[in-house]
Amino acid sequence: MKLSEIGALLQAEVVIGCQDDLEIKTAFAVDLMSDALAYAKPGCILLTGLITPQTVRTAYALDLAAIMVCRGKVAPDDAVKVAEELDIPMMRTSYIMFEACGRLYQAGMVGCIEAVNRCER
């Protein structure tokens, strides 16, 4: 699914855009960055309500494709600045994380762990 399609599906506002319309195959939703470090896979979109500079740095370290901020939260200037510096697309949606994930799943998006399990079969 293209990043622009994800944005449209979640009625998201672009905070930090990107040059290319990235193809994203998996998603991971979490507010605990320790869980992101343990389970998120490169190339996925991170759905979170925790938006700090450290969240952005974690996404960068894991080579995640983009960040979707849930619950209508507004990213603080310091987090936006880090996302700009690290060239990580960031969007925000007013949907709670549960509904954002449900909408993505209904549209065919799978989670990181589910994608790994499918490959192992």
C-alpha contacts under 8 A as a table, 3 or more apart, distances in Angstrom:
res1	aa1	res2	aa2	distance
1	M	5	E	6.44
1	M	6	I	6.93
1	M	23	E	5.53
1	M	24	I	5.37
1	M	25	K	6.13
1	M	109	M	7.37
2	K	5	E	5.15
2	K	6	I	6.45
2	K	21	D	6.03
2	K	22	L	5.51
2	K	23	E	4.48
2	K	24	I	5.93
3	L	6	I	5.04
3	L	7	G	6.18
3	L	21	D	5.80
3	L	22	L	5.37
3	L	23	E	6.31
3	L	24	I	6.53
4	S	7	G	4.99
4	S	8	A	6.19
4	S	21	D	6.39
4	S	22	L	7.97
5	E	8	A	5.06
5	E	9	L	6.00
6	I	9	L	5.08
6	I	10	L	6.17
6	I	104	L	7.35
7	G	10	L	5.29
7	G	11	Q	5.79
7	G	12	A	4.81
7	G	13	E	7.25
7	G	14	V	7.81
7	G	91	M	7.31
8	A	11	Q	4.87
8	A	12	A	6.31
9	L	12	A	7.71
9	L	103	R	7.28
9	L	104	L	7.58
10	L	93	T	6.12
10	L	95	Y	7.17
10	L	100	A	6.38
10	L	103	R	7.42
11	Q	93	T	6.23
11	Q	94	S	7.84
12	A	91	M	6.00
12	A	92	R	5.20
12	A	93	T	4.44
12	A	94	S	7.45
13	E	91	M	5.48
13	E	92	R	5.28
13	E	93	T	6.50
14	V	17	G	6.05
14	V	90	M	6.37
14	V	91	M	4.45
14	V	92	R	6.61
15	V	80	V	7.65
15	V	89	P	7.53
15	V	90	M	5.30
15	V	91	M	5.07
15	V	92	R	6.95
16	I	80	V	7.45
16	I	83	A	7.23
16	I	84	E	6.68
16	I	88	I	7.19
16	I	89	P	4.93
16	I	90	M	4.83
16	I	91	M	6.73
17	G	89	P	5.11
17	G	90	M	6.71
17	G	91	M	7.98
18	C	21	D	7.11
18	C	87	D	7.54
18	C	88	I	7.64
18	C	89	P	5.76
22	L	65	A	7.57
24	I	27	A	7.91
24	I	43	G	6.53
24	I	44	C	6.05
24	I	45	I	6.88
24	I	65	A	7.12
25	K	43	G	7.61
25	K	44	C	6.57
25	K	109	M	6.33
25	K	110	V	7.04
26	T	43	G	7.38
26	T	44	C	4.77
26	T	45	I	6.59
26	T	109	M	5.89
26	T	110	V	5.14
26	T	111	G	5.17
26	T	112	C	5.45
26	T	115	A	7.16
27	A	44	C	4.96
27	A	45	I	4.77
27	A	46	L	6.04
27	A	47	L	7.27
27	A	109	M	6.94
27	A	110	V	6.33
27	A	111	G	4.88
27	A	112	C	5.99
28	F	36	A	7.74
28	F	40	A	6.10
28	F	44	C	6.69
28	F	45	I	6.27
28	F	46	L	5.08
28	F	47	L	6.09
28	F	111	G	5.77
28	F	112	C	6.14
29	A	46	L	5.77
29	A	47	L	4.45
29	A	48	T	5.77
29	A	97	M	7.15
29	A	101	C	7.40
30	V	33	M	7.12
30	V	35	D	7.02
30	V	36	A	6.67
30	V	46	L	7.49
30	V	47	L	6.46
30	V	48	T	5.36
30	V	49	G	7.79
31	D	48	T	5.37
31	D	49	G	5.99
31	D	50	L	5.37
32	L	35	D	5.44
32	L	36	A	6.69
32	L	50	L	7.86
33	M	36	A	4.79
33	M	37	L	6.16
33	M	55	T	6.74
33	M	58	T	7.06
34	S	37	L	5.06
34	S	38	A	6.32
35	D	38	A	4.97
35	D	39	Y	5.97
35	D	40	A	7.62
36	A	39	Y	5.33
36	A	40	A	4.91
36	A	58	T	7.86
37	L	40	A	6.25
37	L	58	T	7.35
37	L	62	L	7.17
39	Y	112	C	7.41
39	Y	113	I	7.23
40	A	44	C	7.27
40	A	62	L	7.43
40	A	112	C	6.16
40	A	113	I	7.94
41	K	44	C	6.07
41	K	62	L	6.99
41	K	63	D	7.91
41	K	64	L	7.10
41	K	112	C	5.96
42	P	62	L	5.75
42	P	63	D	4.87
42	P	64	L	4.91
42	P	65	A	7.24
43	G	63	D	6.20
43	G	64	L	4.63
43	G	65	A	4.63
44	C	64	L	5.24
44	C	65	A	5.42
44	C	66	A	7.18
44	C	112	C	7.17
45	I	64	L	6.16
45	I	65	A	5.44
45	I	66	A	4.87
45	I	67	I	5.73
45	I	68	M	7.00
46	L	59	A	7.53
46	L	64	L	7.08
46	L	65	A	7.87
46	L	66	A	6.27
46	L	67	I	4.79
46	L	68	M	5.97
47	L	67	I	6.08
47	L	68	M	4.72
47	L	69	V	5.96
47	L	70	C	6.59
47	L	97	M	6.86
47	L	101	C	7.93
48	T	51	I	7.19
48	T	67	I	7.50
48	T	68	M	6.39
48	T	69	V	5.23
48	T	70	C	5.71
48	T	97	M	6.91
49	G	69	V	5.50
49	G	70	C	5.06
49	G	71	R	6.45
49	G	73	K	6.93
49	G	97	M	7.50
50	L	55	T	6.93
50	L	69	V	7.58
51	I	54	Q	7.95
51	I	55	T	5.82
51	I	56	V	7.47
51	I	69	V	6.99
51	I	75	A	5.90
51	I	76	P	7.53
51	I	79	A	6.83
52	T	55	T	5.14
52	T	56	V	6.68
52	T	75	A	7.37
52	T	76	P	7.14
52	T	78	D	7.50
52	T	79	A	5.13
53	P	56	V	5.18
53	P	57	R	6.23
53	P	78	D	6.21
53	P	79	A	4.16
53	P	80	V	7.70
53	P	82	V	6.10
53	P	83	A	7.86
54	Q	57	R	4.91
54	Q	58	T	6.02
54	Q	79	A	7.81
55	T	58	T	5.11
55	T	59	A	6.31
55	T	79	A	7.97
56	V	59	A	5.07
56	V	60	Y	6.23
56	V	67	I	7.85
56	V	79	A	6.68
56	V	82	V	6.73
56	V	83	A	6.02
56	V	88	I	7.70
57	R	60	Y	4.96
57	R	61	A	6.07
57	R	82	V	7.53
58	T	61	A	5.05
58	T	62	L	6.18
59	A	62	L	5.22
59	A	63	D	6.08
59	A	64	L	5.14
59	A	65	A	7.94
59	A	66	A	7.69
59	A	67	I	7.58
60	Y	63	D	4.99
60	Y	64	L	6.19
60	Y	86	L	7.00
60	Y	88	I	7.22
61	A	64	L	7.85
64	L	67	I	7.87
65	A	88	I	7.02
65	A	89	P	7.30
66	A	88	I	5.78
66	A	89	P	4.84
66	A	90	M	5.80
66	A	91	M	7.99
67	I	88	I	7.40
67	I	89	P	6.32
67	I	90	M	4.73
67	I	91	M	6.33
68	M	90	M	5.88
68	M	91	M	4.85
68	M	92	R	5.43
68	M	93	T	7.07
69	V	72	G	7.15
69	V	73	K	6.52
69	V	74	V	7.92
69	V	75	A	7.78
69	V	90	M	7.40
69	V	91	M	6.06
69	V	92	R	4.44
69	V	93	T	6.18
70	C	73	K	6.31
70	C	92	R	5.98
70	C	93	T	5.18
70	C	94	S	6.01
70	C	95	Y	5.89
70	C	96	I	5.54
70	C	97	M	5.61
70	C	100	A	7.59
71	R	93	T	6.43
71	R	94	S	4.79
71	R	95	Y	5.29
71	R	96	I	4.57
71	R	97	M	6.81
72	G	92	R	6.31
72	G	93	T	5.34
72	G	94	S	3.86
72	G	95	Y	6.81
72	G	96	I	7.86
73	K	92	R	7.07
73	K	93	T	7.90
73	K	94	S	7.53
74	V	92	R	7.43
75	A	79	A	6.26
75	A	80	V	6.34
76	P	79	A	5.49
76	P	80	V	6.40
77	D	80	V	5.06
77	D	81	K	6.04
78	D	81	K	5.08
78	D	82	V	6.36
79	A	82	V	5.19
79	A	83	A	6.24
80	V	83	A	5.05
80	V	84	E	6.16
81	K	84	E	5.11
81	K	85	E	6.19
82	V	85	E	5.01
82	V	86	L	6.04
83	A	86	L	5.15
83	A	87	D	5.69
83	A	88	I	5.05
83	A	89	P	7.06
83	A	90	M	7.32
84	E	87	D	4.96
84	E	88	I	6.51
84	E	89	P	7.98
93	T	96	I	7.98
95	Y	98	F	7.92
95	Y	99	E	5.99
95	Y	100	A	5.66
96	I	99	E	5.53
96	I	100	A	6.18
97	M	100	A	5.06
97	M	101	C	6.03
98	F	101	C	5.31
98	F	102	G	6.16
99	E	102	G	4.92
99	E	103	R	6.09
100	A	103	R	5.26
100	A	104	L	6.31
101	C	104	L	5.14
101	C	105	Y	6.04
102	G	105	Y	5.05
102	G	106	Q	6.09
103	R	106	Q	5.17
103	R	107	A	6.30
104	L	107	A	5.08
104	L	108	G	6.52
104	L	109	M	5.33
104	L	110	V	7.92
105	Y	108	G	5.14
105	Y	109	M	4.74
105	Y	110	V	6.06
106	Q	109	M	7.23
110	V	114	E	6.28
110	V	115	A	6.33
111	G	114	E	5.21
111	G	115	A	6.17
112	C	115	A	5.21
112	C	116	V	6.39
113	I	116	V	5.10
113	I	117	N	6.19
114	E	117	N	5.04
114	E	118	R	6.18
115	A	118	R	5.15
115	A	119	C	6.40
116	V	119	C	5.18
116	V	120	E	6.39
117	N	120	E	5.14
117	N	121	R	6.59
118	R	121	R	5.50
